[in-house]
Amino acid sequence: MSKMPRKWAVLTVLAVSASSILTGCSSNDIQNSSKTQSPGPETLTWFSDINWWTMSPWNSNPNTVEGQITQKTGLKFDFNVPAQDADTKLNLMMVSGKLPDVISLQDGAAEQQLIASGKVWNLEDLFKEYDPSALKTIFPADLVKLEDQQLGGFYAVPSYASTPGLTKLYPPAVTNKATQYSNNNAIIFNQHIMKQAGITLSQLKTESGVLAALNKIASMHLTYKGAPVIPLQVDNSSAWLGSSVESLAQMFGAMPIDKQGNYRDLMLAPETKQAIDFYFQAAQEGALDQSELTLDTNGTNNAVRSGRVFCFIGNTANPHPETMWQTDPTETWISPGPLLSETNYKPTYGNQTYGLGWTQTYVSKAAPDPAAIAKWLAFMYGSSGQLLINYGIKGTDYTINSKGLVTPTAASKKLPSNYWETTGLGGFWAFYNSAWGAHAALPPTDKSDLMIDQFKSAYPSSSLTYRYDSTALQMPASTIPASSTLYNDEQQINTYESTQVAKMIFAPNSTDENQIYQQTVSQLHKMGIDQIDNTINAEFHKQEKAFGEDIKGINP
């Protein structure tokens, strides 16, 4: 499971926010710049490698989020989101010299190549020329420094980033378990199926207890709304190994650092083999079907949201099971916290004090009207933009109380789950500012939001879980350059691991499963995993010193 640590780190919505709402940017600097905005809205192209970000054509209606963005920034967008092979298509555009104007990426290798091309702005230069105030009021110095450390410069606006500077700008409105510790990766159970099968939460806290429950569900042949109940659902075809297997391995005690304090590929941690064993047992009992590993994001989403999945393990931000509650309040989910393995190793959870989060959004140097783009970037990441893109139109979608905190209206809570596709409300994840999010909103009071808080915080906030600062595991992009032989070896290893883990899980018997595992470990060493681990380990120790950390594994 070798990969750049920004991609290894689980997505977390961190407990950071602020006591006062700041304005989006300085319009004076833009108005006084030598380059002025176009007389009408400028239409830019916006490319992304997030293939499920299926935005409809831009909605210029001023009563929508997108329409308001256009009114406030003078920009509108044509979306270019390939269904597949986004990295290949981006490479072809780089070669042709016809880059999209705005590019949001989650693929670290594609980001390296884009930066190396010299065709995207260093945003520090962009803001210094067109909106210097943004570097003081919107993007704190430690975020700019972190981008420089990881990417070689402030080349992109991050989503879900975390730094002390962001926390200082936006101190949290409320501090509790849900705001301090929130992790998308979880094990969750459908409560109406629990009730139907006579299974209680206390029976779902251990590996043996969950396997027994899965076996019971499979043997009962339950149906829901005329369709067979799915005992266990893993994440989609591109994420099941990274979220479903790795998250369970961490609940079983796995860390990418051994007890001597050295980096190792998570596949080599004994607890990862235990997680694979769990899925193997589930498959043997008829609770896990091999077809699940081939489902795309929509396929997995539809299965989970159908109401017939008993247990989901993985990144809950992918299927968003809470959306079921909008149409049927009986559709509720709950997490028992970390699933404890039979070895009873302590669950682990890495949380970054400094982190670049999920996606990075870049700007082409060839994009028209850089002054307007600077204004747009600062607006989207600042308080005014965050309020708009996350909560919508004041009065219609939200209200603000006497303390300046946001409360969604009853009507906004009933909007369809795909509303973001046509209006932009809640759809601009590429600019999500975690610190602002924890700052601006009241603690949830409705059942749906409380449910989300429960299943996202139950594992990381548990007293059973060992929590550590994983900032040092976030490697600079230059650690394994995309143009290097080592990078190619890493990509081949990632593909090989995915193929082999699937073979282990669906092996005909435990003898074959163990044999495949031993063969896999042996082949990984032949494929160069030790050299990759050594390269990352050397940089990891440099990062430890830079961030004042000393991380060691706590389990074998």
Phi, psi and omega per residue, in radians:
M1 nan 0.645 -3.104
S2 -1.196 2.306 3.116
K3 -2.907 2.875 3.095
M4 -1.137 2.337 -2.990
P5 -1.051 -0.388 3.051
R6 -1.110 -0.553 3.124
K7 -1.453 -0.465 3.116
W8 -1.209 -0.662 -3.050
A9 -1.109 2.398 3.099
V10 -1.227 2.562 3.084
L11 -1.233 2.236 3.092
T12 -2.242 2.467 2.983
V13 -1.643 1.832 -2.921
L14 -1.388 2.770 -3.105
A15 -1.527 1.296 3.091
V16 -2.434 2.557 3.115
S17 -2.945 -2.847 -3.068
A18 -2.554 2.778 -3.034
S19 -1.539 -0.290 3.135
S20 -2.367 2.570 -3.131
I21 -1.587 2.192 -3.113
L22 -1.660 2.744 3.053
T23 -1.361 2.745 -2.991
G24 -1.146 -0.731 -3.104
C25 -2.993 3.128 3.118
S26 -1.673 1.912 3.135
S27 -1.295 -0.425 -3.118
N28 -1.068 -0.728 -3.111
D29 -1.079 -0.638 -3.117
I30 -1.287 -0.765 -3.129
Q31 -1.096 -0.537 -3.102
N32 -1.576 -0.050 -3.101
S33 -1.278 2.868 -3.092
S34 -1.252 -0.343 3.141
K35 -1.873 2.162 -3.090
T36 -1.781 2.833 3.125
Q37 -1.233 2.780 3.054
S38 -1.186 2.660 -3.098
P39 -1.073 -0.559 3.090
G40 -2.048 3.077 3.133
P41 -1.004 2.289 3.088
E42 -1.488 2.252 3.113
T43 -1.701 2.057 3.128
L44 -1.925 2.740 3.048
T45 -1.626 2.419 -3.113
W46 -2.195 1.952 -3.097
F47 -1.763 2.522 3.053
S48 -2.578 2.591 3.070
D49 -1.668 0.182 3.066
I50 -1.540 1.653 -2.901
N51 -1.183 -0.270 3.122
W52 -1.657 0.062 3.108
W53 -1.418 1.322 -2.952
T54 -1.617 1.252 3.140
M55 -1.302 2.428 3.041
S56 -1.321 2.993 3.066
P57 -0.956 2.565 -3.056
W58 -0.930 2.317 -3.106
N59 -1.770 1.854 -3.064
S60 -1.495 0.035 3.094
N61 -1.000 2.152 -3.078
P62 -1.124 -0.203 3.094
N63 -1.579 0.192 3.063
T64 -2.026 2.856 3.103
V65 -1.054 -0.791 -3.123
E66 -1.119 -0.708 3.104
G67 -1.095 -0.666 3.100
Q68 -1.179 -0.663 3.086
I69 -1.031 -0.779 3.129
T70 -1.087 -0.770 3.140
Q71 -1.076 -0.669 -3.030
K72 -1.515 -0.382 -3.059
T73 -2.147 -0.232 -3.114
G74 1.345 0.279 -3.099
L75 -2.161 2.615 2.959
K76 -2.428 2.915 -2.955
F77 -2.398 2.514 2.879
D78 -1.767 2.178 -3.087
F79 -1.558 2.404 3.080
N80 -2.210 1.695 -3.073
V81 -2.189 1.651 -3.112
P82 -1.087 2.485 3.101
A83 -1.225 -0.433 3.116
Q84 -2.780 2.873 3.083
D85 0.961 0.713 -3.122
A86 -1.093 -0.661 -3.115
D87 -1.128 -0.693 3.111
T88 -1.108 -0.765 -3.123
K89 -1.159 -0.642 3.099
L90 -1.167 -0.700 3.102
N91 -1.055 -0.736 3.130
L92 -1.111 -0.656 3.113
M93 -1.191 -0.637 3.090
M94 -1.122 -0.739 -3.138
V95 -1.130 -0.704 -3.110
S96 -1.303 -0.259 -3.108
G97 1.388 0.242 -3.110
K98 -2.037 1.206 3.140
L99 -1.288 2.592 2.942
P100 -1.070 2.820 -3.100
D101 -1.282 -0.702 -3.139
V102 -2.203 2.400 -3.028
I103 -2.373 2.034 3.106
S104 -1.896 2.120 -3.019
L105 -2.245 2.611 2.976
Q106 -2.046 -0.106 -3.116
D107 -1.585 1.929 -3.091
G108 -1.047 -0.631 3.141
A109 -1.167 -0.741 3.106
A110 -1.097 -0.637 3.114
E111 -1.127 -0.742 3.111
Q112 -1.008 -0.829 -3.103
Q113 -1.132 -0.675 3.134
L114 -1.122 -0.783 3.124
I115 -1.130 -0.774 -3.119
A116 -1.103 -0.427 -3.126
S117 -1.186 -0.356 -3.106
G118 1.276 0.237 -3.034
K119 -1.776 0.072 3.103
V120 -2.077 2.663 -3.114
W121 -1.166 2.458 2.735
N122 -1.380 1.997 -2.986
L123 -1.153 -0.383 3.060
E124 -1.086 -0.705 3.086
D125 -1.190 -0.714 -3.140
L126 -1.054 -0.824 -3.107
F127 -1.250 -0.632 3.117
K128 -1.068 -0.602 -3.118
E129 -1.431 -0.673 -2.966
Y130 -1.977 -0.386 -3.141
D131 -2.768 1.256 -3.085
P132 -1.006 -0.512 -3.097
S133 -1.128 -0.428 -3.126
A134 -1.081 -0.553 -3.134
L135 -1.299 -0.152 3.111
K136 -1.880 -0.669 -3.003
T137 -1.818 -0.314 -3.065
I138 -2.018 -0.825 -3.071
F139 -1.977 1.743 -3.069
P140 -1.142 2.769 -3.040
A141 -1.040 -0.632 -3.101
D142 -1.279 -0.424 3.027
L143 -1.250 -0.740 3.088
V144 -1.081 -0.725 3.123
K145 -1.131 -0.708 3.126
L146 -1.115 -0.741 3.069
E147 -1.038 -0.712 3.128
D148 -1.125 -0.730 3.134
Q149 -1.139 -0.702 -3.034
Q150 -1.541 -0.625 -3.033
L151 -1.988 -0.112 -3.115
G152 1.541 0.132 3.137
G153 2.871 2.921 3.123
F154 -1.446 1.311 -3.028
Y155 -1.595 -0.237 -2.996
A156 -2.596 2.690 2.985
V157 -1.584 2.151 -3.075
P158 -1.548 2.781 2.957
S159 -1.957 2.549 3.122
Y160 1.034 0.543 3.120
A161 -1.348 2.824 3.091
S162 -2.510 2.262 2.988
T163 -2.622 2.731 3.047
P164 -1.016 -0.556 3.123
G165 -1.129 -0.693 3.067
L166 -1.134 -0.696 3.116
T167 -1.115 -0.638 3.112
K168 -1.170 -0.710 3.093
L169 -1.126 -0.675 -3.053
Y170 -2.285 1.281 3.112
P171 -1.114 2.544 -3.028
P172 -1.100 2.445 3.101
A173 -1.214 -0.610 -3.126
V174 -2.433 2.472 3.065
T175 -2.033 2.011 3.067
N176 -2.640 -3.073 -3.079
K177 -1.045 -0.686 -3.084
A178 -1.198 -0.547 3.138
T179 -1.540 -0.513 3.128
Q180 -1.362 -0.678 -3.042
Y181 -2.346 1.814 3.117
S182 -2.390 2.157 -3.055
N183 -2.306 2.189 3.114
N184 -1.093 -0.569 -3.123
N185 -1.309 2.190 -3.047
A186 -2.780 2.901 2.903
I187 -1.927 2.165 -3.065
I188 -2.306 2.690 -3.087
F189 -2.248 2.487 3.125
N190 -1.402 2.042 -2.989
Q191 -1.254 -0.501 3.128
H192 -1.248 -0.538 3.082
I193 -1.325 -0.623 3.037
M194 -0.963 -0.827 -3.121
K195 -1.125 -0.731 -3.125
Q196 -1.089 -0.608 -3.093
A197 -1.643 -0.083 -3.134
G198 1.246 0.659 -3.120
I199 -1.930 2.326 -3.132
T200 -1.817 2.804 -3.121
L201 -1.082 -0.592 -3.130
S202 -1.107 -0.363 3.116
Q203 -1.483 -0.050 -2.996
L204 -2.046 0.492 -3.087
K205 -1.767 -0.219 -3.097
T206 -2.193 2.806 3.117
E207 -0.979 -0.848 -3.106
S208 -1.158 -0.638 3.135
G209 -1.139 -0.737 3.138
V210 -1.217 -0.716 3.101
L211 -1.069 -0.694 3.099
A212 -1.126 -0.694 3.122
A213 -1.158 -0.733 3.117
L214 -1.091 -0.725 3.109
N215 -1.087 -0.720 3.125
K216 -1.104 -0.806 3.137
I217 -1.062 -0.778 -3.117
A218 -1.108 -0.684 -3.081
S219 -1.353 -0.365 -3.131
M220 -1.395 -0.324 3.139
H221 0.912 0.871 -3.124
L222 -1.224 2.729 3.025
T223 -2.226 2.736 3.057
Y224 -2.417 2.085 -3.078
K225 0.943 0.676 3.060
G226 1.492 -0.068 -3.108
A227 -1.960 2.584 -3.126
P228 -1.099 2.448 3.059
V229 -1.238 2.393 3.081
I230 -1.658 1.992 -3.072
P231 -1.077 -0.800 -3.072
L232 -2.420 2.253 3.094
Q233 -2.088 2.235 3.042
V234 -1.747 3.043 -3.079
D235 -1.219 3.049 -3.019
N236 -1.182 3.057 -2.981
S237 -1.040 -0.507 -3.132
S238 -1.630 -0.089 -3.012
A239 -2.231 -0.192 -2.973
W240 -1.047 -0.683 -3.135
L241 -1.224 -0.803 -3.079
G242 -1.252 -0.523 -3.128
S243 -1.861 -0.903 -3.048
S244 -1.219 -0.760 -3.123
V245 -1.400 -0.840 -3.083
E246 -1.166 -0.666 -3.141
S247 -1.168 -0.682 3.084
L248 -1.172 -0.676 3.095
A249 -1.033 -0.695 3.124
Q250 -1.214 -0.641 3.026
M251 -1.093 -0.551 3.102
F252 -1.428 -0.032 3.028
G253 1.931 0.096 -3.093
A254 -1.240 2.521 2.983
M255 -2.411 2.639 3.071
P256 -1.373 0.159 3.100
I257 -2.149 2.304 3.134
D258 -1.481 -3.117 -3.040
K259 -1.205 -0.300 3.076
Q260 -1.520 -0.062 3.103
G261 1.527 0.390 -3.140
N262 -1.933 2.557 3.141
Y263 -1.196 2.515 3.006
R264 -2.575 2.579 3.047
D265 -1.019 2.364 -3.061
L266 -1.065 -0.424 3.089
M267 -1.054 -0.491 -3.083
L268 -1.499 -0.081 3.082
A269 -1.334 2.334 -3.130
P270 -0.983 -0.572 -3.100
E271 -1.178 -0.424 3.068
T272 -1.181 -0.707 3.057
K273 -1.070 -0.636 3.111
Q274 -1.145 -0.650 3.093
A275 -1.155 -0.721 3.084
I276 -1.076 -0.713 3.099
D277 -1.030 -0.692 3.120
F278 -1.041 -0.850 -3.125
Y279 -1.176 -0.606 3.066
F280 -1.040 -0.806 3.136
Q281 -1.100 -0.714 3.124
A282 -1.078 -0.721 3.119
A283 -1.148 -0.705 3.125
Q284 -1.064 -0.573 -3.112
E285 -1.531 0.070 3.120
G286 1.369 0.302 -3.106
A287 -1.653 -0.218 -3.127
L288 -2.309 2.187 -3.101
D289 -1.802 2.432 -3.086
Q290 -1.106 -0.442 -3.132
S291 -1.107 -0.370 -3.134
E292 -1.102 -0.495 -3.097
L293 -1.302 -0.182 -3.125
T294 -1.848 -0.030 -3.141
L295 -1.238 2.422 3.016
D296 -1.396 -3.117 -3.083
T297 -1.001 -0.787 -3.127
N298 -1.131 -0.641 3.127
G299 -1.105 -0.782 3.099
T300 -1.155 -0.756 3.117
N301 -0.996 -0.820 -3.101
N302 -1.108 -0.665 3.129
A303 -1.117 -0.847 -3.090
V304 -1.162 -0.728 -3.084
R305 -1.347 -0.152 3.130
S306 -1.249 -0.303 -3.122
G307 1.553 0.037 -3.078
R308 -1.889 0.180 3.048
V309 -1.614 2.223 3.121
F310 -1.402 -0.820 -3.076
C311 -2.332 2.329 3.014
F312 -2.131 2.345 3.058
I313 -2.184 2.157 3.114
G314 2.571 -2.692 -3.090
N315 -1.438 1.820 -3.091
T316 -1.162 -0.280 3.103
A317 -1.261 -0.250 3.104
N318 -1.360 -1.048 -3.123
P319 -1.447 -0.246 -3.119
H320 0.807 1.132 -3.093
P321 -1.079 -0.372 -3.111
E322 -1.159 -0.309 -3.131
T323 -1.177 -0.362 3.075
M324 -1.041 -0.565 -3.044
W325 -1.134 -0.420 -3.114
Q326 -1.101 -0.604 -3.107
T327 -1.768 -0.371 -3.140
D328 -2.569 1.769 -3.094
P329 -1.081 -0.218 3.090
T330 -1.376 -0.202 -3.119
E331 -1.455 1.509 -3.105
T332 -2.117 2.621 -3.109
W333 -2.117 2.678 3.132
I334 -2.572 2.588 3.094
S335 -1.986 2.427 3.075
P336 -1.409 -0.026 -3.001
G337 1.695 -2.726 3.123
P338 -1.195 2.410 3.062
L339 -1.396 2.117 -3.066
L340 -1.522 2.269 -3.139
S341 -1.342 2.911 3.124
E342 -1.184 -0.402 3.078
T343 -1.344 -0.260 3.103
N344 1.100 0.521 3.023
Y345 -1.196 2.696 -3.090
K346 -1.286 2.238 3.061
P347 -1.058 2.620 -3.116
T348 -2.170 2.621 3.134
Y349 -2.586 2.042 3.107
G350 -1.663 2.235 -3.113
N351 -2.251 2.305 -3.021
Q352 -1.634 2.183 2.964
T353 -1.221 -0.723 3.036
Y354 -1.999 2.090 3.140
G355 -2.705 2.514 3.125
L356 -1.578 0.040 2.968
G357 1.241 -2.224 -2.937
W358 -1.870 -1.549 -3.047
T359 -1.583 2.825 3.035
Q360 -2.217 2.324 -3.103
T361 -1.947 2.120 -3.056
Y362 -1.888 2.807 3.125
V363 -2.215 2.237 3.112
S364 -1.212 2.431 3.067
K365 -1.133 -0.369 -3.134
A366 -1.525 -0.059 -3.119
A367 -1.114 2.445 3.131
P368 -1.283 2.740 3.022
D369 0.944 1.091 -3.139
P370 -1.055 -0.468 3.098
A371 -1.111 -0.762 3.117
A372 -1.177 -0.615 3.128
I373 -1.174 -0.713 3.086
A374 -1.043 -0.767 3.114
K375 -1.078 -0.766 -3.130
W376 -1.094 -0.808 3.136
L377 -1.036 -0.820 -3.133
A378 -1.143 -0.685 3.115
F379 -1.102 -0.829 -3.058
M380 -1.111 -0.626 -3.072
Y381 -1.573 -0.298 -3.127
G382 -1.514 3.136 -3.007
S383 -1.051 -0.793 -3.104
S384 -1.075 -0.795 3.129
G385 -1.176 -0.723 3.133
Q386 -1.064 -0.714 3.116
L387 -1.076 -0.747 -3.114
L388 -1.198 -0.923 -3.000
I389 -1.283 -0.412 -3.127
N390 -1.682 -0.487 -3.056
Y391 -2.134 -0.275 3.031
G392 1.629 -2.441 -3.027
I393 -1.691 2.231 -3.125
K394 -1.065 2.392 -3.135
G395 1.582 -0.738 3.112
T396 -1.491 -0.833 -3.045
D397 -1.848 -0.371 -3.120
Y398 -2.759 2.851 2.978
T399 -2.240 2.867 3.106
I400 -2.142 2.256 -3.094
N401 -1.462 -3.058 -3.071
S402 -1.148 -0.328 3.118
K403 -1.637 0.065 3.117
G404 1.427 0.266 -3.118
L405 -1.704 2.594 -3.000
V406 -1.593 2.407 3.039
T407 -2.261 2.054 3.076
P408 -1.088 2.526 3.088
T409 -1.325 2.826 3.109
A410 -1.056 -0.661 -3.131
A411 -1.121 -0.692 -3.101
S412 -1.175 -0.488 -3.138
K413 -1.287 -0.248 -3.123
K414 -1.757 0.054 3.128
L415 -1.140 2.536 3.128
P416 -1.068 2.662 -3.030
S417 -1.107 -0.399 3.132
N418 -1.727 0.311 -3.108
Y419 -1.034 -0.551 -3.120
W420 -1.073 -0.490 -3.074
E421 -1.133 -0.569 -3.038
T422 -1.816 -0.256 -3.088
T423 -2.192 -0.364 -3.100
G424 1.615 -0.218 -3.103
L425 -1.144 1.990 -3.131
G426 1.397 0.103 -3.046
G427 -1.771 -0.118 -3.066
F428 -1.721 1.107 -3.139
W429 -1.078 -0.460 -3.099
A430 -1.088 -0.233 3.127
F431 -2.080 0.242 -3.063
Y432 -1.142 2.173 3.140
N433 -1.803 1.752 -3.037
S434 -1.006 -0.694 -3.111
A435 -1.097 -0.801 3.114
W436 -1.084 -0.696 -3.113
G437 -1.041 -0.704 3.136
A438 -1.340 -0.387 3.120
H439 -1.335 -0.694 -2.797
A440 -1.581 -0.403 -2.943
A441 -1.832 2.598 2.991
L442 -1.171 2.682 3.031
P443 -1.031 2.504 -3.101
P444 -1.139 2.553 3.086
T445 -2.176 -0.376 -3.134
D446 -1.440 2.796 -2.994
K447 -1.112 -0.637 -3.104
S448 -1.116 -0.869 -3.123
D449 -1.181 -0.658 3.085
L450 -1.115 -0.635 3.095
M451 -1.102 -0.780 3.128
I452 -1.068 -0.813 3.132
D453 -1.018 -0.714 -3.105
Q454 -1.121 -0.894 -3.024
F455 -1.352 -0.314 3.080
K456 -1.520 -0.388 -3.092
S457 -1.819 -0.243 -3.014
A458 -1.041 -0.729 3.141
Y459 -1.324 -0.957 -3.083
P460 -1.192 -0.482 -3.093
S461 -1.561 -0.100 -3.080
S462 -1.083 2.505 3.074
S463 -1.164 -0.264 3.124
L464 -1.432 -0.273 -3.007
T465 -1.595 2.339 3.038
Y466 -1.543 2.052 -3.120
R467 -1.832 2.399 3.135
Y468 -2.490 2.730 3.121
D469 -1.428 2.000 -3.062
S470 -1.741 0.332 -3.115
T471 -0.948 -0.723 -3.064
A472 -1.164 -0.236 3.115
L473 -1.477 -0.034 3.094
Q474 -1.585 1.857 -2.999
M475 -1.542 2.576 2.967
P476 -1.041 2.627 -3.122
A477 -1.053 -0.438 -3.079
S478 -1.410 -0.064 -3.094
T479 -1.018 -0.855 3.050
I480 -2.251 1.596 -3.065
P481 -1.040 2.493 -3.103
A482 -1.084 -0.374 -3.122
S483 -1.542 -0.015 -3.018
S484 -1.580 2.756 3.042
T485 -1.079 -0.657 -3.129
L486 -1.073 -0.655 3.110
Y487 -1.128 -0.757 3.107
N488 -1.066 -0.714 3.080
D489 -1.068 -0.714 -3.139
E490 -1.096 -0.743 3.129
Q491 -1.127 -0.711 3.113
Q492 -1.133 -0.649 3.114
I493 -1.153 -0.749 3.119
N494 -1.018 -0.795 3.133
T495 -1.137 -0.746 -3.127
Y496 -1.102 -0.759 -3.136
E497 -1.069 -0.758 -3.139
S498 -1.065 -0.773 3.131
T499 -1.114 -0.769 -3.063
Q500 -1.255 -0.666 3.123
V501 -1.116 -0.684 3.084
A502 -1.071 -0.708 3.100
K503 -1.107 -0.689 3.126
M504 -1.117 -0.825 -3.068
I505 -1.083 -0.645 -3.075
F506 -1.898 0.456 3.044
A507 -1.133 2.646 -3.093
P508 -1.193 -0.434 -3.122
N509 -2.740 2.961 -3.064
S510 -1.182 -0.529 3.104
T511 -1.093 -0.817 3.122
D512 -1.150 -0.684 3.136
E513 -1.034 -0.843 -3.131
N514 -1.143 -0.634 3.133
Q515 -1.147 -0.747 3.111
I516 -1.097 -0.683 3.128
Y517 -1.099 -0.820 -3.140
Q518 -1.087 -0.727 3.100
Q519 -1.105 -0.673 -3.130
T520 -1.129 -0.817 3.139
V521 -1.069 -0.751 3.130
S522 -1.086 -0.748 -3.125
Q523 -1.205 -0.616 3.113
L524 -1.040 -0.699 3.105
H525 -1.143 -0.647 3.116
K526 -1.207 -0.519 -3.096
M527 -1.433 -0.094 3.048
G528 1.799 0.365 -3.098
I529 -1.154 -0.513 -3.141
D530 -1.167 -0.709 3.131
Q531 -1.153 -0.686 3.102
I532 -1.114 -0.833 3.134
D533 -1.060 -0.703 3.135
N534 -1.133 -0.685 3.122
T535 -1.127 -0.814 3.116
I536 -1.152 -0.670 -3.119
N537 -1.079 -0.739 3.132
A538 -1.075 -0.753 3.118
E539 -1.228 -0.612 3.118
F540 -1.032 -0.755 3.139
H541 -1.184 -0.594 3.039
K542 -1.115 -0.725 3.135
Q543 -1.147 -0.666 3.092
E544 -0.989 -0.798 3.137
K545 -1.148 -0.723 -3.095
A546 -1.112 -0.618 -3.079
F547 -1.842 0.102 3.083
G548 1.166 0.706 -3.109
E549 -1.990 2.783 3.047
D550 -2.569 1.612 -3.022
I551 -1.784 2.333 3.050
K552 -2.385 2.568 3.081
G553 -1.171 2.631 -3.115
I554 -1.912 -0.231 3.124
N555 -2.024 2.964 3.136
P556 -0.971 nan nan
